Amino acid sequence: MIDPVALPGKPTSASRTTLSHIMTANETNLLGTVHGGVIMKLVDDAAGAVAGRHSGGPAVTASMDEMVFLLPVRVGDLVHVHAQCNWTGRTSMEIGVRVMAERWNESTPAQQVGSAYLVFAAVDAEGDPRPVPPVVPETERDRRRFQEAQIRRTHRLARRRAILELRGKHPDE
Ligand SMILES: CC(C)(COP(=O)(O)OP(=O)(O)OC[C@H]1O[C@@H](n2cnc3c(N)ncnc32)[C@H](O)[C@@H]1OP(=O)(O)O)[C@@H](O)C(=O)NCCC(=O)NCCS
């Protein structure tokens, strides 16, 4: 096993990615606005590109949390999905995603319509977790996001442990 400490750090900007897409009538829900699942797919795609770039190889989605939809997305909106690596562990990375939308044919400012945090695990050819380079935050905002990601990580682990402990007390269910 490679010691992750031995892997050189990689700056946040090296893998930061934006995925843009114009929404069409094929992507609507019964209300006529864009289906949330379509946005989630774009979020997963953009985050996956960042995870692959940061880790230098394949990476799989381990979890997605705090997916927030702030405003409806409409047919004809040009959606920009901005993603960056907020935090790295030994084999996992938290990718933060911000979703912006603007009318495709107007020069009005883009509005934030959603956000999400995803954990990706870098995997080898057998699908087993492999070490990732430590992310090197470059700006004050990157450093704040790193610290916030660490808080989310602590909460995810604590929540999982607490639920497993509780289930251990109900083995016959
Ligand atoms: C994600 C996966 C590789 C983890 O494998 P595992 O055998 O549980 O390995 P580990 O427990 O060592 O976890 C690997 C890393 O992922 C993190 N991780 C695993 N499950 C997680 C979860 N539910 N939430 C957050 N992080 C998670 C671990 O904390 C660990 O991070 P670290 O090394 O930085 O500390 C495995 O569960 C998997 O392949 N899942 C399917 C992924 C997939 O197919 N996604 C696409 C959806 S169709």
The ligand as a Tripos MOL2 file, in Angstrom:
@<TRIPOS>MOLECULE
LIG
   48    50     1     0     0
SMALL
NO_CHARGES

@<TRIPOS>ATOM
      1 C1        -17.1470    3.7000   -1.8780 C.3       1 LIG1
      2 C2        -16.4440    2.3420   -1.7130 C.3       1 LIG1
      3 C3        -15.2720    2.2300   -2.7010 C.3       1 LIG1
      4 C4        -15.9230    2.2950   -0.2540 C.3       1 LIG1
      5 O1        -15.3440    1.0220   -0.0990 O.3       1 LIG1
      6 P1        -15.0530    0.4060    1.3570 P.3       1 LIG1
      7 O2        -14.6240   -0.9880    1.1630 O.co2     1 LIG1
      8 O3        -16.1910    0.7190    2.2770 O.co2     1 LIG1
      9 O4        -13.7570    1.1950    1.7680 O.3       1 LIG1
     10 P2        -13.4430    2.1290    3.0100 P.3       1 LIG1
     11 O5        -14.3170    1.8710    4.1920 O.co2     1 LIG1
     12 O6        -11.9530    2.0590    3.1870 O.co2     1 LIG1
     13 O7        -13.8190    3.5800    2.4510 O.3       1 LIG1
     14 C5        -12.9890    4.2490    1.5420 C.3       1 LIG1
     15 C6        -13.1010    5.7420    1.7970 C.3       1 LIG1
     16 O8        -14.4150    6.1810    1.4670 O.3       1 LIG1
     17 C7        -15.0300    6.7780    2.6010 C.3       1 LIG1
     18 N1        -16.4350    6.3750    2.5920 N.ar      1 LIG1
     19 C8        -16.9330    5.1310    2.4070 C.ar      1 LIG1
     20 N2        -18.2750    5.1490    2.4580 N.ar      1 LIG1
     21 C9        -18.6280    6.4330    2.7050 C.ar      1 LIG1
     22 C10       -19.8710    7.0960    2.9020 C.ar      1 LIG1
     23 N3        -21.0400    6.4430    2.8470 N.pl3     1 LIG1
     24 N4        -19.8540    8.4260    3.1330 N.ar      1 LIG1
     25 C11       -18.7040    9.1050    3.1800 C.ar      1 LIG1
     26 N5        -17.4770    8.5290    3.0080 N.ar      1 LIG1
     27 C12       -17.4490    7.2110    2.7840 C.ar      1 LIG1
     28 C13       -14.2920    6.2140    3.8040 C.3       1 LIG1
     29 O9        -14.3970    7.0980    4.9150 O.3       1 LIG1
     30 C14       -12.8840    6.1350    3.2600 C.3       1 LIG1
     31 O10       -12.2860    7.4310    3.2650 O.3       1 LIG1
     32 P3        -10.7600    7.6950    3.7820 P.3       1 LIG1
     33 O11        -9.8780    6.6220    3.2350 O.co2     1 LIG1
     34 O12       -10.4270    9.0290    3.1930 O.co2     1 LIG1
     35 O13       -10.8160    7.7140    5.2720 O.co2     1 LIG1
     36 C15       -17.4460    1.1420   -1.9390 C.3       1 LIG1
     37 O14       -18.4540    1.1870   -0.9550 O.3       1 LIG1
     38 C16       -18.0800    1.1740   -3.3190 C.2       1 LIG1
     39 O15       -17.4800    0.7570   -4.2940 O.2       1 LIG1
     40 N6        -19.3320    1.6710   -3.4070 N.am      1 LIG1
     41 C17       -20.0400    1.7560   -4.6930 C.3       1 LIG1
     42 C18       -19.6660    3.0570   -5.3750 C.3       1 LIG1
     43 C19       -20.4280    3.2400   -6.6690 C.2       1 LIG1
     44 O16       -20.5630    2.3280   -7.4470 O.2       1 LIG1
     45 N7        -20.8990    4.4700   -6.8690 N.am      1 LIG1
     46 C20       -21.6940    4.7740   -8.0340 C.3       1 LIG1
     47 C21       -23.1490    4.6370   -7.6970 C.3       1 LIG1
     48 S1        -23.9980    3.6560   -8.8860 S.3       1 LIG1
@<TRIPOS>BOND
     1     1     2 1
     2     2     3 1
     3     2     4 1
     4     2    36 1
     5     4     5 1
     6     5     6 1
     7     6     7 2
     8     6     8 1
     9     6     9 1
    10     9    10 1
    11    10    11 2
    12    10    12 1
    13    10    13 1
    14    13    14 1
    15    14    15 1
    16    15    16 1
    17    15    30 1
    18    16    17 1
    19    17    18 1
    20    17    28 1
    21    18    19 ar
    22    18    27 ar
    23    19    20 ar
    24    20    21 ar
    25    21    22 ar
    26    21    27 ar
    27    22    23 1
    28    22    24 ar
    29    24    25 ar
    30    25    26 ar
    31    26    27 ar
    32    28    29 1
    33    28    30 1
    34    30    31 1
    35    31    32 1
    36    32    33 2
    37    32    34 1
    38    32    35 1
    39    36    37 1
    40    36    38 1
    41    38    39 2
    42    38    40 1
    43    40    41 1
    44    41    42 1
    45    42    43 1
    46    43    44 2
    47    43    45 1
    48    45    46 1
    49    46    47 1
    50    47    48 1
@<TRIPOS>SUBSTRUCTURE
     1 LIG1         1 GROUP 0 **** ****
